[in-house]
Amino acid sequence: MARKNPKKETGGDKPAKAKAKERPKATLAETVREYVVAILVCLVIALFVVTFIVHPMAVPTPSMDTPTERRIPGTEQTLGDYNLLVGDRLIVDKFTILANHFPLCRWLGLNHPIRRGEVVVFKAPDRKNGHYLTPYVKRVIGLPGETIEVRQNQVYIDGQKLVEPYRYHAIGEDVPTTFSEMAPLRIPDGHYFMMGDNRDHSSDSRDWGTVPEEFVFGKPLFILWSFPDTLVLEKAFPDGRYRGVHEVNDALDIVTLYAYRVLYFYKTRWSRMFHFVPRGIYTLQPAPPAPAL
């Protein structure tokens, strides 16, 4: 009996390499289209995350800059546990703040009510046209409906003394300044009174008024990266043409700024990375009686 040819039984299959050669190759147009689609999908996801979930931002001014090693009386904490330095790159939680505007999110407990003592990010009023354009980082001091007053650099809420361990006066608490006194002001409903911890070097609600709730768009979670922008600015532009990196808008100057950042990358403040931004501890105490006339 003749033996069967195994190749004939299998239909004379060709080797796998030959089959691979027979597969049609993707054209250049198809390859480009796949890459474009992948990039667009990534951009849409990134835009969604930045718009509604989290947002990275850099601290532009020294309004929250306080002496890191200065100890808070009666505690083991220092001002370094609360301060934010120029050049701190923050990861800002936008979702829970935006959720305050949606009843379903509030019902599900996905929101985060704005509370006194917390650091928030908002759009501050531009002095030239009244628009809220420049992102600011400040601490919530006064809540809607409260009456706030400042006497000799001391804040009073509805007649009660606000004790703030995190505040700092570079010039001195007893030294009169432009904002060391403020007449009683009732905070409108839906508005908040914001102040920087570095009280003598802060442009805040004492200057440009209260902030509507709808312009508060985030709450800092932690410091992702910290870099001394002030030092780089002095090195890159010794003529002092810019007060902060947020003012650099010339294309050539922007390139120069980034070049100096690369050059001085070793100046990164590594110890501040992943430092969480806590809520400020405060107390309200009865105000002392007014002196007799």
C-alpha positions, 0 to 999 in steps of 0.5 A: 500500500502506497504511503500518502504524501503529507504535503498533499493532505495538508493542501500543500501549505506554504511556510509561515514566512511565505504567508507573511510576505503575502500580507499587504503592507500598510500604505504611508497614508494609512500609517499617518492616519493612525498616528494622527487619530492616536494623537487626537485621542490623546489630546482630547483626553488630556484636554478633558482632564485639564479642564475638569479633573486636575490642572497644573499651575505655578505659583507666580507671586510671593503672596503665600511666601512665609519664613519656612523655619519660623515655628508656630507658637504652641505647636510643633509646626512651622510656617513651612508646613503652610507656605507656597513659594514662587516657582512651586508647581501645584497639582490643582483639584478642579473636579470637586470644586466644579462639582459644587455647581451641580446638585447631583454631584452635591447629592452624591458627595463628590463636591468639596465646599469652600471652607475658611482657611483653605488655599484655593485657586481663582481668577482675580480681577484684572485692574485694567478692564475688570475681567477675571483673567490672572490665576491667583493662589490665596487663602479663604478668610471670609465667607458669604454673608459675614462681616469682615474688618481689619484693625491694626493688621488683625482680622475680625469676622462678625466681631470675633478675632480671627487667630491665624498661625499661618499669617506673616507680616514681613514689615511687622505686625505693629507697623502701619501699612496700606492695608493694616486698616479696613472698615467693616465690609459685608461679604456679598452672598456667593462671594469670598474674601481672599488674603495671602499669608504674606500680608505685607506683600499680597495683592488680595481682597483688601485691594480688589474686593471679594471673589465670586464663587463661580471664579474659584476653579480649584484647590491645590492638592500637592507640590509636584515640582519646586523651582526657584523662578525668582533666581532664574529671572534675576540671572536671565534678566539682570536689568529687572524688566520683569517682576515675575515669570508670569509677566514674560511674554516676548518670544525671545525672552521666553526662550531665554527663560527656559534656557536658564531653567535648564541651566539651573535645573540643579537648583530644584527644591527637591525637599518640597516635592510632593508636599501636600497643601494643608488647610490652615488651622485657625480659631475665632475668639471674642474680640476685646471690649473697645477702649472707653472714651 
